[in-house]
Amino acid sequence: MPARTALSRSSTRSHLSEGELAAWRSYISTTRALTAALDLDLGEFGISLADYELLDGLAKAPQARMRMSDLAEIALVSRSRLSHRMKVLEDQGWVERARCSEDKRGLFAVLTPKGKKLVTKIAPHYAQSIKERMLESLSVSELATLEKIFSKVRSGISTEQLALCEKSSTQK
């Protein structure tokens, strides 16, 4: 069922059915618990899940750098929130900001050698935490179903709807 149809169906009623509410509560409590558990696991390295994901995203980017606006969109955070997080990561020596040579107003987030070393150190622990906290309790079939469900839900939510990232000048 398309996201618009699902939204229209829900908006015509003033409440959720028992099944809808149970699914929502299961999702939200599991998501919060899983996020908290991964934060706890990464805490031994002095980093939060959200910050590790920023560093990991930069590590996977070409030349370990990405435009700040692109990183904000991928991370689903506002540019101002990303700027704040980048300051914290810069203070740790894990990232730096660099001016874009083509666009003097643009900034790149750049992973430093210290940041790359941290990501390399944490990556196996992060993967193990995900396996232990989530993946090992699911069958291959359940994982495929879960991926399909979340991809379907996510495809119905655009960045513009979230109002997290200002529209770029090319989208105006």
N, C-alpha and C positions, 0 to 999 in steps of 0.2 A: 504494500500500500504506500503511495507516495507520501512524503512528509507533510505536504500541504493538506492532504485529505485527513491524515491523522490529527493534525492541528485543528482543522475545522471540526472534526468529530468531537474532540475534547472540549473545544471552546463553546460548543452548543449545550454542554451540560455544566451544571454548577458544581459537580463533584466527580471524583474518580470512583470507578467501580472497585469492589474489594480486590479483584485480580489486578487491576491497574495500580492500585495503591500498594499492594504487596510486592509487585514487580519493582515499582519505584523505590520503595523502602529497602528492598534487598539490594538493589543497585547502589543507592546512595550510601548505605551503611558499609557495604563491601568496599566501595571506592575510597571512602574516608579511612577505613581501617587499613586497607592496603597501602594507601599513600602514607599514613602515619607509620606503618611498619617499615616501609622503605626509607622514609626519613630517618627513623631510628637506626636502621642498618647503615645508612650512609653517614650518620652522625659520628661514627667512630673515625671517619676521615675528615671531619670538620666541615662538612658540606651538606646542604639540603638536597632533596630530590629535584626540586625545581632548578636549582643552580647547577647541579650535575648534568641535567638534561640540556641546559644552555651550553655548557662546556662540551658535552658529547656532540651536540649539533654542530658546533664550530669545528670540532676535531674531524668530523665527517665531510665538512665543506671543502671545496677546492682551496688549496693553499691555507687551510685552517682559518679562513676569514669569510665574513658575510656582512652584507649591508645591515645596519642596525634595523632599518624598517623591515627587511625580509626576515630577520631573526625574530623580531617582535610578532610578525604575522605567524610564523611557524610555531612559536612558543605560545601563541594565543594570549599575549599580554599587551597592554598598551605601551606605546613608545615611552611614556614617562615612567611606567613601572619598570620597563627594561633598562632605562637609563639609570634608575636607582640600583637595580641589581648589578648592572655593569660596574658601578662605582664600588660596590662591595667586592666584586670579583677582581677589579683592578687593584684595590687595596691589598688583596691577597697575592697579587702578582701573577694571577692566572690568565688574565686577558689585558689587552690594551685597546684603545680606540685610535684609529688612524683616519686621516682625511682621505677622501676619495679624490684621486688626481683628475678624473673626468668631471666631477661635480663637486666643487669646493664646499658646498653646503652638506654634502653627504658624508656619513661616517661609516667606517667599517669596524666591526668587532673582530679582533684578531686574537687567536689563542697563542699564548706565549709558550716557550719551551717548558716553563714550570707548569703551566696549565696542561700541556700535552702529557707531561710526565704523570700528573695527577690522574688524568683520565685513563691512561694506560694502567696505572696502579689499581684504580677503582673498578674498571670494567669487568674483570672476572668475578669480583665480589658482588657487583650489581647484578650480573647475569645469574649468579647463584641465588641471590635473594629473590629475584623474580621467579626462578624455578621453584624454590622452596615455598614461597609465600602464595604462589598462584598456579603455576603450570603443572606441578606434580600432582595436584589434586584433580586434574582434568584429563579426560581421554583425548586422543587425537581428534575424534569426531566432535567432542564438546568444544575443543579449541577452534575447530573450523567453524562451528555454529556460532560461537562467541564472536569470532572475527567478522563473520558475515553480518551478525546483528549490529555490532558497533559501527561497522562501516556504513551500514544502511542508515543508522541514526545520525552519524556524523555527516553523511552526505546531504542531509536535510538542513544542516546548520551552516550558514555562510559566515565568513569573517565579518562582512558588512552588518549582518544581523546582530552580531555580538558587540558591535560598536567599540571594539578594542583598538583597532588600528585606524588612524586617519587615512583617508583615501589618498593615494599618490596622485601627483599632478597628471599622470597619464590616464587615470581613471575618471577624471573630472569631465 
